[in-house]
Amino acid sequence: MKRTLASSTFLLTAWALFAQTSPIELDSLSRKNNEQKTPIIIDYNVVDFPFSNKSVKQSGLGGLIANPSMSQSLNITSSFYSATREGIYRLMNSKPSLKRYYKLTAELTDILTYFPIPLTSGWLHEEFHRAVFAKHGGYSYNEMNSFPITKSLISVLNDKDEDLIALKRNSPQDMVRMAEAGIEGECVLANQINKTAFYHNAKSVSIIPILSTINSAAYVIMCSGKKIDKENNSMYEAEGSNINKRDLLGLDFLSWVYDLYRPNEPYENRGIHPSGVGIDRYIKRSQLTHSELSYLRQQGFLQLINLANPMSFWFTSFTLNKNANADDTRANLYFNHWLSSFGFDISTTGLLHHNKNNYAFTLHNYANYYKWFPGIEVETYNYLIGNGIWKRPLPLTAKAMLWIQPENQLFFSKKGTPGGYLEAKIHYPINKHFQPYVTLSAKTAGWVQGNVYLEKKINGGIGVRSYF
């Protein structure tokens, strides 16, 4: 379930108006590298195996669109925001009479696209929930596709109690993961928007990352509030005895912390729905212990760590060394707090652009009830294989991770299990606009943000990236 910012429109609009008067003006944003435009990037991996097998089994070939994997929905949404961000920048930078209104226009556009409509951040939130459910054979429907503009709580619908019973029985870790997956997706998206801006030294601005960060933190904090059970009551009244109208989870983080602490409790123990039909899926605040409420409240405030990101406040990069060829050495640093299948992760990421190459370095601090566990992540973006040798060098985006995570991905595990992840995406530039690619990844058992599989898995995909 996604909590929207529909009720905060006035405050957000006021913020945009205030930001319009800030000292970062369009001319200062564009005075460097003005001749080199940041590309509009449209990216879609048409197939993502083995997840695409589930998609096709559920909905035929149309399932490749209707039931996207995490990486597919992320590509759809990031492409949408790339088009709006860079499109508005180019349009308004092309006419002197429009330049002064650029920031206000960009921010108001972001606010409008943060409302409940398809392809946006909120749509991605629900698709990440659905991907975990679909991995275990569960069918569902994303209410965002119905344009529920005026709703403050958006649901994943048409899901069956029997599938939820099986999910909790067969993979209690994924039951926990499914509840946090929505804001995990929004955080992955925010990072991708910001990192892409850094890598290309973008002069455009976006408030989608900060909107997602604030809304996610507020949602987690709200779930520990004393009046939160009123939300459950309103959902009961709206749904009645119609199971198809019931959300997959209810309020995400009440479900998250409840199942985090109770991995072995059968799903049926939640009791009967107040209507007398089906299982009562929605966890209430009153069902949580003092320890569970305290832990949830702590996680809500730890979510504010995600605000420690200069890129979300338009400081896209910091120049370390000015080079004669105008390809300056640049860097940035940000922090993330993630909810996970076993508890949480606090990560620190450093970005570096040097000698026309882009790198990201991340330290992870995974934590469950008992311990902290370390992890490290290294990534390169668009590294040119054969540069200066081949007529068409091949852009490579790759990632490597090593970690120790709680044994069996459980909150109360006292032991850690080592693991790792490797991913490579190789593009072939047909021309300056189109780059088909293949991607291959392999992982041990473990939680990787944006990867639906907690178990050991090999993934492969085929897609195309377009530059405009």
Buried (B, 14 or more C-beta within 10 A) or exposed (E): BBBBBBEBEEEBBEBBEEBBEEEEBBEEBBEEBEEEBBBBBBBBBEBBBEBBEBBBEBBEEEBBEBBBBBBBBBBBBBBBBBBBBBBBBBEBBEEEEBBEEBBBBBBBBBBEBBBBBBBBBBBBBBBBBBBBBBBBEBBBBBBBBBEBEEBBBBBBBBBBBEBBBBBBEEBBBBBBBBBBBBBBBBBBBBBBBBBBBBBBBBBBBBBBBBBBBBBBBBBBBBBBBEEBBEBBEEBBEEBEEEBEBBBBBBBBBBBBBBBBBBBEEEBEEBEEBBBEBBBBBBBBBEBBEEEBBEBBBEBBEBBBBBBBBBBBBBEBBEEEEEEEEEBBBBBBBBEBBBBBBBBBBBBBBEBBBBEEBBBBBBEBBBBBBEBBBEBEBEBBBBBBEEEEEEEEBBBBBBBBBBBBBBBBBBBBBEEBBEBBBBBBBBBEBEEEEBBBBBBBBBBBBBBBBBBBBBEEBEBBBBBBBBBB
